[in-house]
Each structure stands twice: as structure tokens, then as C-alpha cells.
Amino acid sequence: VAMAYLAWRLAQRWWPSSLQVISFPVVQLHLNRTAMRASQKDFENAVNQVKLLKKDPGNEVKLKLYALYKQATEGPCNMPKPGVFDLINKAKWDAWNALGSLPKETARQNYVDLVSSLSSSLESSSQVEPGTDRKSTGYETLMVTSEDGITKIMLNRPTKKNALNVEMYHEIMHALKAASKDDSAITVLTGNGDYYSSGNDLTNFTDIPPGGVEEKAKNGAILLREFVGCFIDFPKPLIAVVNGPAVGISVTLLGLFDAVYASDRATFHTPFSHLGQSPEGCSSYTFPKIMSPVKAIEMLVFGKKLTAGEACAQGLVTEVFPDSTFQKEVWTRLKAFAKLPANAMRISKEIIRNREKEKLHAVNAEECSVLQGRWLSDECMNAVMNFLSRKSKL
Ligand SMILES: CCCCCC/C=C/C(=O)SCCNC(=O)CCNC(=O)[C@H](O)C(C)(C)COP(=O)(O)OP(=O)(O)OC[C@H]1O[C@@H](n2cnc3c(N)ncnc32)[C@H](O)[C@@H]1OP(=O)(O)O
């Protein structure tokens, strides 16, 4: 069951149709809850009821339903254990096998009870307001505002520590392209909530296309290359306001920013080896230049987490502010920057950065190609599975 979250995302197209949850109007099912044991008829009704649920009950529940259904209809798990890379069938097998020798009747009853509880809870949850991650800016994962000469791009998935999902990668690219053409003088990236960003959303790995994991890795590398390319080419001063901890790609990209202001609550962590991955965001080139090769290796290879003060001493951060006054002090400063002549700032940035651009694009391409291979490695797959099954955190 612990594997449910990963498994369901991977599995949706392969589950038995009786378990596929799609939007239909909810029809209240009057299950005979007073009966000591669910009849076969109750069970069949419950199976049908699953198809009528209006809201997705979540991956864990769906995997539980799968296991109980199999146990109720076939008895204890009778399939050979799938290989470790057969993620979908392995998760299904684990869930079913975990039921051990639970009698068919009990599994049937548990299935009926579970569906019954879902019918009521999911019906009432349809009244719930849209999540905090949705805002009315035209973006689903960002809040983008433009005032006082500053375009502010705020990562806005605070409940997920601003992890970057595929939609967010696309929206950031869109926002950057728009900001490069708008009339603001500077552009700022920051995070909503207690984190700046927890880096790549590890559930990105679970949405496997028909071409399998190879196609997934190839698409990921294409997206990453385009995404990092937008930062390399961004023409105006680009400033990071690091309001809290930063992880993975949200750290590496800082080497492409023109200024980085950090709260003293922020930390900087690139646990690529722990994740079976390798550096991106041009950090394999920018970090050794910014902080010396040995310090870069400490971070990018050994995963040393830096405090804001340490990151500032290494040259990755421009200045650190106490968290209590961070927002006030930084925005006052940024508003003053934004009053400077915009064309002069753009031209000065160009002359400082342009001679490195070609090199950075080449580094970006190489990093993406190396990562594409890493994503297919057992080291990476195991690390992602461990996170998604909550066996490990940073
Ligand atoms: C196109 C592809 C490009 C790929 C580019 C390559 C990029 C590489 C990287 O960025 S590597 C770094 C990847 N990030 C991580 O490994 C961080 C994983 N997260 C954690 O270890 C922890 O969540 C934490 C230390 C960031 C925060 O811990 P804690 O304060 O205890 O909070 P929670 O763990 O309870 O998190 C709350 C909520 O957010 C979800 N979440 C947080 N980070 C991620 C993430 N990176 N991916 C997916 N989900 C994340 C977490 O699961 C919780 O969700 P829940 O409430 O359980 O639904």
C-alpha cells in the first residue's frame, strides 16, 4: 500500500476497468450496512459504485480497492512476484500479497465497507473550495504580478513545498518569455510559503507515456534543456528572492541568476548522488567557477547542504537578511533597482553574460543527456520509489 501513490499514477491505463475512477454523477448507493456479512450482490453493487464516484479517492485507496477486489474474487495472492522495475505490477502485487490469507468473505466485506465510506466522504468533498495552489492569474502553479517595474514570478504550490511539476516547468518558461518582453526592468523569482522550492517534483517520474520509461526520460531531457535554456537566454536582470529552503534544480539554477537574496532561514541542498542523479541547470560549469571545484563537488557530488551564510561566503548568494525583515528589506532594495534605466541594465547584463552563452548552452545539452541516462538507472528509480513510499526524505 505504501507504493500506492507511485503505482496508481503509473497504472491508470492498466487497471481493470472496474477500478478506473472517472467522472460520473454520484448516485447514492444504499448498501446494507447492518448486515453482518456483505452478500455477493452487495459486493457487485460496490464494484459498480466505484465506477460512479465523482471524485478520485486517491492512489492509496485505489490500490487498497484493487487488493481487496482480488482477494475477494481470487483469494490469496497467487501471482509470481514481479521484478523490481515492473513498478506497476510490483505495487499491485505488494498490495494484494499484504492481505495474506484474509478470507474471501472478509475481503468482500472490507471492500463493501470501504466503498460505502468513500461514497459519503467523496460526495461531500465535492463542496470543497479550490486548493490554495490555484490562483486566478491564468497560471495554475504560479502567481505572476507586475508592478513598480518588477515582474514577480512566485512559485505557488506551497503545500508541496513548491516542487516543480511538469506544468510548473512550462508555466515558468511561459512567464519568463512574457517577462522578457514586458515593460518591467527586472524579473524576480520567489516562492510562496515556507520553502523557496523543493526542486523537481518526484512524482514527475510516475507519469509514464506509452513508449515507457525510455520515452519518459527522453521527454524529460528535452523539457529540462528548454527550461534551463530560458534562464540562460533571459535578457533582463533576473533576481532570486530565496524565502526558505531550496533543493535540487532550484539551487543549481541560481548560478544563472544575476542576484540572489536569501533569508537566513534558507538552505541550499543538491542531493543528486542520493537520488542517483547528476547536476543540471549548468551547475557542473557555474558552481566550480563560482565557488571553486572542491566546494562545488562538496555540494553537487556529496550533497552538502549549505546554510544561507555559507552559500553567501561561497559566492552563490549575494546577500543574506534576517528572516524577520527579509521581505521588507529585499523589496525595498528591488524597487530601487527597478528605477534604474532599464536599457542600461539590460545592455550591461548582455555584455557581462553573452560571451558565456554558447558555452552554457553546450553544458546544458550535455547535462541533460547525462541525466537522461541517470533517470533510467536503478539508483535513481530506487531513490524515487523510496521517497514516494515515504521510506526516505532528505
Ligand atoms: C523535467 C524534469 C527535470 C528534472 C530536473 C532534475 C531536478 C532534480 C532535482 O530537483 S533533485 C531534488 C528533488 N527533490 C527532493 O528530493 C526533495 C524531496 N522532498 C523532501 O525530501 C521533503 O519533502 C522536504 C525535505 C523537501 C520537506 O520535508 P517536510 O518539511 O517534512 O515536508 P513533507 O515531506 O511532508 O512535504 C510536504 C508535501 O510536499 C511534498 N513534496 C515535497 N517535496 C517534494 C518533491 N520534490 N516532489 C514531490 N513532492 C514533494 C511531500 O510529498 C508532501 O506531500 P503530501 O503532503 O504527502 O501530499
The ligand as an ORCA input file, in Angstrom:
! r2SCAN-3c Opt
* xyz 0 1
  C      11.667     17.793    -16.476
  C      12.401     17.137    -15.371
  C      13.524     17.971    -14.897
  C      14.248     17.335    -13.755
  C      15.368     18.168    -13.317
  C      16.243     17.482    -12.288
  C      15.977     18.031    -10.970
  C      16.486     17.461     -9.897
  C      16.101     17.896     -8.557
  O      15.491     18.901     -8.315
  S      16.608     16.829     -7.353
  C      15.733     17.336     -5.910
  C      14.405     16.640     -5.815
  N      13.791     16.990     -4.566
  C      13.839     16.215     -3.496
  O      14.428     15.167     -3.458
  C      13.067     16.705     -2.294
  C      12.106     15.668     -1.802
  N      11.376     16.193     -0.661
  C      11.788     16.023      0.611
  O      12.798     15.422      0.889
  C      10.937     16.644      1.692
  O       9.628     16.736      1.189
  C      11.422     18.045      2.118
  C      12.741     17.891      2.884
  C      11.608     18.961      0.917
  C      10.383     18.692      3.056
  O      10.137     17.811      4.146
  P       8.948     18.174      5.179
  O       9.119     19.554      5.689
  O       8.899     17.057      6.166
  O       7.637     18.204      4.290
  P       6.926     16.994      3.532
  O       7.916     15.985      3.094
  O       5.798     16.494      4.377
  O       6.379     17.711      2.227
  C       5.084     18.313      2.171
  C       4.407     17.809      0.921
  O       5.182     18.190     -0.206
  C       5.531     17.047     -0.985
  N       6.835     17.256     -1.587
  C       7.864     17.961     -1.090
  N       8.879     17.951     -1.938
  C       8.503     17.216     -3.000
  C       9.129     16.848     -4.209
  N      10.359     17.278     -4.526
  N       8.455     16.093     -5.071
  C       7.196     15.689     -4.797
  N       6.529     16.004     -3.652
  C       7.189     16.765     -2.778
  C       5.546     15.912      0.029
  O       5.398     14.693     -0.638
  C       4.354     16.275      0.880
  O       3.203     15.944      0.149
  P       1.953     15.253      0.867
  O       1.528     16.228      1.918
  O       2.472     13.975      1.449
  O       0.961     15.059     -0.210
*
